[in-house]
Amino acid sequence: MSCIILIVISTFWVLSAAQESQNTTGPTHGKVVVCPVPTESAIGIIGNNFKIDEADWNLCTHLIALDGKFLLNNEMTERNKEEDYKQLSNLRSEYPHLKIYLAGRIQEYFVDFLKVNDSTRLQEYIKGITDYLKKHHFDGLDLNCGELCTSLTKISDFDKVNLLLQHLKESFKQDDTKLLLTSSFSMSTEFLAEHIDYSAPAKHLDYFHFLPIEYDMHLLEKYNVSRTRDQLDILSVQEKIDSLIESGVPANKIVMGLTFGGVNFQSEILGDTVSKFDRINGYSAICEMITGSEADKWMFYYEDVKKLTNAYYKNGEKNKKRIIMYGESRMVANQMRFAVRRGLAGAATITVDRDDFKGICPLKNDTFYDFVPDNGIILHFLEQKESTFPLLRTVNEAITISLEELAQRSKGSASHSTVNVFYISFVLSSFVVLMNLI
């Protein structure tokens, strides 16, 4: 009998431990943190030293796999895909909380979708996508509207994009695995910002990823300091998200895109119109530039309203100057505070390897400088000791602190309301007693 009891207790302990292990991986704040990542083969193409298995995936809730075809239209062999996809699915053993998506361009699916002329072929096409995701053990599909959306000039074209998303979501719902569907959109063109109803595609999506800036690689010569400053401006991004919510996109579906980097310009003088676009850099690349052997030649200016850091470097060649405009942890913290206050689903990086995954940049001491709490609210700031992935760590810490701030404010408002009701009741009761005495 005692042996049976021991077995039961042991079994219960094992199950409890397994459940506890599952619950202790990943962020605990309840918001989504989406981390697109180049697969191993894609990393070989883009040429950085990022290693998927060296990252701390406890910082993310969702991982989106970007293969070489997605990044550079580079055809990959099925063998490359099998190896890459297996490496990703193996992460679940250590990070059971992690949802893993496959990334795709809406443009590629859209072109194939338009070729389908009858309902039977349409069902086969959509089922083929569903089966492919299941075969490689993905939890869902993320479609980036990117090049297709920036080229749209007719509302009717966007309606067809909505129809594709609708068919995909219906197929995913019917499947017993309940695959998830997300998509990334931006307001990078005037047409998209003024004429497109984003609430339509949002109906078919589990999450709506909003990108504050979408670089058109064919029009880079048109980028200048002024335009980039406006697009990266935190207030501009917040206004666009507010307009999305006002148009009918549910706030709890919106995932706020984070650039994790900046833009380089070359200029003979520090002016908007004369600055020449140089290249786009992730935060990791920027850290390597500003902390290298010529670190003492960089000057920094912080724009408090826009939450942008400007780095200036005079290289001595024909008096040319290099300008980098980028966001650091202070911008990220303010973005997350806004996201929590608006009730957004969470945040998404462009790619996780754009963060300082090597831990090169010194940790910032002004990350939460703007978090000045109201009277009676006490916020707890933890000292950040880990040097790797500082921006991603800031995302999670800022969400936690902002939720704490919001909860205390709500509790304070409720307490204040209770006191007001009590005070009014007391005054009315006193008045009645006084009238009876008279």
N, C-alpha and C positions, 0 to 999 in steps of 0.2 A: 504493500500500500504506500509506504513512504517512498519507494522507488518511483511509483506512478506520479506521486505529488511532485517529486524532484524533477521528473521529466516535463511535467506540465509547467512548472515554474521556470525551468530552463528554456522551454519553447517560448513562453511568454516574454522572457527576458530578451531572447534573440530577436523576436518580432519587434519588440519595443525599441531595441537598439537599432534595428534596421530602419524603423520608422523615424527615429530620432536623427539618424544619419542623413536620411532623405530631407528632413525638415531643416537641418542645419547647413545645407549647402545653398549658396546663392543669397542674394539680398533679402532682408527680412522686412523691408518697408512697405511692400505690397505694390509698388509701382514697377513698370517694365523698364528694363535697361537693355536696349538692343545693340548688339555688337557685330556689325558686318566684318568679315575677316577673309583675306585672300587665302585660298587653299594652298597646300604645299607646292603644287605645280605652278600656281599663279605667282607665288612668292619668288620662284626661280625666274619668272618672266620679268617681274618688276624690279628684282634685284635688291631687296633689303634683307636684313639678317633676322627678321622676326620669325619666331618658332611657335607654332600653335600650341604645342604641349608645354611650353614654358610660361604661358600666360595664366593668370589667376582668373578662371572663369566663374569664380564666386562673385565677381564684380558685375556679372551680366545675367540676365534672365533668358534672353533669346540670342542665339548665334545665327547669323546669316552667312552662308557659304558663297563666296565670290570666286568662281573658277577663272581660268585663263581666258576662256571664250567670252565671259562676261566683261572682263577688264579690258581686253585688247582685241576682241573679235578673233582670237587665236583658236583655231580648231584643235581640240584635244582628243586624244585617242580614248577609247572606252577603258583601256587599262589605266590611264592617268586618273580618270574619273573614279573607277572602282577603288583605287588606292586612296585617293583623296577623301572620298565619301566614307570609307571604312575608318579612316583616321578620325574623322569628325564623330561618327557614331560611337566610337570607342570612348569618347570623352564622357559619355553618360555614366560609365561605371564609376567615375570619380565625382562627377557632377550630375546626379540624377535629376536635379531640378531643371536642367538646361533644355530649352526647346530649340531645335536645330532646323533651320529653313534652307531651302535652295533659292538662290537669287536668279532672276531672269530679267530680261528687258521686255517690257510690254511690246516694243516695236517688233521683235522677232515673233512673238506669239500672235500679234495683231495681224501681221502680213499673212501668216498661215491661216488665221481665223477668217480673213476676208476671202480666201480661196475656197472655203467650204460652202457649197451651194445647196445642200439638202440636209434634212434633219438627221438622217442616218449617219452620214459622214461626220456631222457635227458632234454627235454623241460619241462616235469612235475617236475623234480627235481629242475631245475633253477627257474621255476615259483613259486615253493614252498618257496624258499628262498626269492624271491621278495615279495610275499604275506605276509610272516611272518614279514618282515621289515615294510611294510605298515600297518599291523594290529596293531603294537605297536608304530606307529607314529615316526619311525626313518627316518632320512634324508639320510642315507647311511650305508654302511658296510665297516669296516676296518678289513683286514685280516693280521695277523702276521705270517710271514714265519718261524720265530723262529726255533724250533726243527727240522722241516722238512728240511729247507734250510741248516742248519748246518750239516745234515746227508747226503746231496746229494753228490754223487760221479760220476754221469753220466749227461752229458748235455741233454740227451734224457728225463731224469726225469724232468728236469727244463722246457723243452718244454711242458710237460703235465701240469705243473703249469700255464704256459702262456695260454694254451688252456682253462683251467678252468676260468681264469680271463677274457678271451675274451668272453666266453659264458655269464658270469655274466654281463659284461658291455653292451653287446648287449641287454640283457633283461632289464637292468636298463634304457637304452636309449629309448627303445620302450614304456616303462611305462610312463604314463602321469605325474607321480610325479617326474621324472628325478632324481632317486636316485643316490647318489655319491658312487664311489668305490675307496678306498685307500688301500695301503698295506705297510707293514714295512719289510725292508730287511737290512741285514748287510753284511760286508765283514770279518766276524770273522774267517773264515777258509781260508786256502791257496787256496783251490779249487774254492771257490766262488770268491775270489779276482782276480784270474788269468784266469778262464775259462768261467765264466758266462757273457752273454751279457744282461745287465740290461735294455738296451733300448727296448728290446722285451716286458717285462711286463709293462714298463712305458707307452707304447702305449695304453694300456687298462685302465690305472689308471688316476683318476683326480689329485691325489697327490701321490708322491712316498716318503715314510718316510724312511730316511736313519738313521740307528742306528749305532753309532760309536763303540759300544761294545755290544756283545751278550753273556751273561754268560750261558754256558752249565752246568746245575745243576748236571750233572753226571760226570763232569770232573773238579770239583772245586779244587781238590788236585793239579792240574797242574798249578794253578795260582800262580804267584809269583810277587814280587815287580817290577822286571824289565819288565815283560810282561804287567802288569797292567799299569805301567807308559807309555809304548809305545802306548797302546790302548787308554788311556785317553789323551795323548799328543794332544794339540790343532792343532799343525802343521801336525801330522799324519792324523787327521780327515779331515783337509782341503785338504790334498793331495788326499785322497780317494774321496772326493766330486769332486775335479777337474778332477779326472780320470773318474768319472761317466759322467760328462758333456762332456768330450772328446770322450767318447764311444757312445754318442748320446742321453743320457737322458736329456730332456729339463730342463734347470736350473729353469724355472718358475713352474716346477712340483715337484722339490725336496724340501722336508721339512726336515730341519736339526734336528736330534735327540739330545736331551740334557739329560745327565745322572741325574742331580740334586742329587748328592750323591757321594759315593766313596766306597772304599774297605778297610777292616780291615785285618791286619796281626799281628801275634805274632812272636816275635823273641828274641833270647838271645843276639844277636848282630845286629847292623843295617847293614845287608847285603842282597843282592838280593837272593842268592841261599839258604840261611838258614831260610828265613822268611816263616812262615806257614800261609796259608790262614785261616782266621777266619770267616768272614761273609761280606755280602754286606749290606751297610747302605744307607738310604736316607739322605738327608741333614738335615731333621727334627730330625732324630735319632742322627746324628753326633752333632748337636747343643745341644741336651740334655746331651751328654757325655762330651763335652768340656766346658760346662758352669755349670756343677753340683758342688757338694760339694768339689770335688778334682780338680777344674779348674786350680788351681795354679801349679799343677804337669804336665801340658801339655806344651810342647815347640812346636813352629811353625816355619816352614821353607817354603818359597815361591820360587818355581822354575819359574823364570821370562820367560824363553823361552817356556816352556811347559804350563805355566799358571796354574800350579798345586799347591795346598796347601798340605803340609805334616805336620801332627800332630804326635808328639812322646810323649809317656807316659810310665814312668817306674813304674810298679806296686809293686815292691819290692819282688815279689815271684820268687825266684831263678834267680834274676837279669833279669827277662823277661821284654821285652818292647812291647808296643802296637804301631803299626804304622797305621795311617789312611791316605790314599791318596784320595783327593777329590777336586772338583772345587767349587769356590765361585762366588760371583757376578762379580768379575773382569774377570774371565774366560768367564762367560756368555756374558758379554758386548762385549768382543773381538770376540766371536763366532757370535754374531748378526751383528757386523760390517763387518765381512767376508761374512756372508749370504747376506747382502744388496749389498755389492760390487760385488758379483757374480750373483746377480739377482735371488736368490733363492725365493721360495714361502713363506717361513717362518720357524717356529721352532715348535718342538713337545717335550714335556716332556715324560719321561717313565711313571710315574703316578704323578698326581698333588699333591697327599698327601705326596710325598717325599720332597716337599718344606717345609720350616719352617712355617707351617700353624698356629702354636701357637705363633709365634713371640718371640721365646726364644733367638736366637742369636742376639748380638748387630749389628746394621746396620754398614756396611762397609763405610769407607770414601775414599777408593782407587778404587771404582768400575770403574771409567772412567779415571784412571791414565794414560792409554796408548793412550787415545784419544788426541793426540797432533795434532792440526789442521795445515793445510798449511797456508802460508802467505795470509792474506786477508779473511780467513774463520773464522767466528764467530759462535761458538757452544753455545747453551743454556742448561745448566745443572740444573735440578730442584733438590732441596733438598728432599730426600726420607724421609718421616715422618712416613709412615705406616710400622709397624714392621712385619706384617703377609705377607706371600708369597713374601719374598724379591727377590727371584730369578726370579719368574714369572713377578714381577713388573720391574725388570731389563731388562728382555726380551723386554717388550714393550717400555720402555724408550730408550734402546739402539737402537732398530729399528728406532724409531722416530728421534733420534739424528743422526744416520748413514745416514738416508734418507736426512736429512737436510744438512749434510756434503756433500753428493753426489750431491745434487741439486746445492749447492753453487760452488762446484768444476766444474760442468758442465757449469754453467753460467759464471764462470771465464774463462774457456777455450774458450767458445763462444765469450766472450768479447775480449779475447786476440787475437783470430783469426780475429775478425773484425778490431782491431787496426793494425794487421799485413797487412791485405788487404789494409787498408787505407794508411799505410806507403808506401807500394810497389807502389800503384797507384800514390801517391804524388811524389815519386822519379821518376817514369816513365814520369809523366807529366812535371816535372821540366826538365828532360833530353830532352824531345821533344822541350820545349820552348827554351832551351839553344842551341840546334842544329839549330833552325830557326833563332836565333840571329846571329849565326856564318855564 
